[in-house]
C-alpha cells in the first residue's frame, strides 16, 4: 500500500461490491474471464439456448410437439417458473422465524413451506455432513427445481391429449434448457462476473443446462406413463402423482449437488452419467408401451 497511496485512498471509499470492482483493472480480479459489469454472459446464454434447441430438434423424435410449443415451454420456465421459484424460496426463508398452531389447511401448507425452507438451509450450510446436505438438496433444491420444470409440461399434456411420450420428452428437454440457461444468467451476474475463470461459464452453460434438460425430460416421459394419475378430481392424488414422477430426478439432482458441495467431482460425474441412463431407461420403457398397439395393428392387417 505504501507504493500505491492512491489505491489506499480508493479502498477507503469502497462501500459496495460495485465500488470495489470499479477500482480493479478492467473491473475484474486477476484471472477472471469477464469484468464484473458486462452483458457478455447473455450472449453465452443465447448461444447455449440455440445450441441445445438444435440438438434437441435433431437428436430426439418430436412426436406431436411443435417448435412453438418448445419455445413457449422454455420461455415460461425460464421466466415465470424462475420468478415463482425465487418467490417461493423467499417465502420459505421468511417462515423460518415463525410457528403456527391449528389444524387448518393454511397451517399445513405453512409447515410444508417451512420444511422446504429448512431443507434449503440444510443444503447450503457448509458445516453439515453428507447425509444432511443430501437431504437438504433433495427435499429443497431438487424438489422445487424439478417441480418448476415439469409443471409447464404437465399443463400442456393435460390440455392437449394427443401429445405422446415423444412430445413430452421434447417439451421436458426444452423446459430444462430454459431453466438451466436462466439459472446460468443469474449465477453469472451474481457470482461469476469479475471473479471466475472461463471454464466455470462453460460448465454452467453446457454441463448444467444438459443435466437440467435430462432430469426434466425423464420426469416428463414419466408423466405420460402415469397420465392416468392426473385424471382425478382429488387434489391430493394429483399432487402425489406429480411428486412421484419427479422423485428419481429430484434424488439424482440432490445427490449431484451434494457431491459437488463435498468436492467429490468424480462421483458427481458418475451421477451425471446415471442421469442420462435414467432418461434412456424412461424412453425405452415408454417405447415398450407402444409395442402392444403396434402388434394389434399388425394382427388386424
Secondary structure, DSSP 8 states (H G I E B T S, - for coil): -TT-HHHHHHHHT--SHHHHHHTSGGGS-TT-SS-SS-SHHHHHHHHHHHHHHHHHHHHS--TT--HHHHHHHHHHIIIIIHHHHHHHHHHHHHGGG----SSSHHHHHHHHHHHHHHHHHHHH-TT--HHHHHHHIIIIIIHHHHHHHHHHHHHHHHH-TT--HHHHHHHHHHHHHHHHHHHHHHHIIIIITTTS-HHHHHIIIIIHHHHHHHHHHHHHHHHHHTGGGGS-S-HHHHHHHHHHHHHHHHHHHHHHHHHHHTT-HHHHHHHHHHHHHHHHHHHHHHHHHHHHHHHHHHHH-
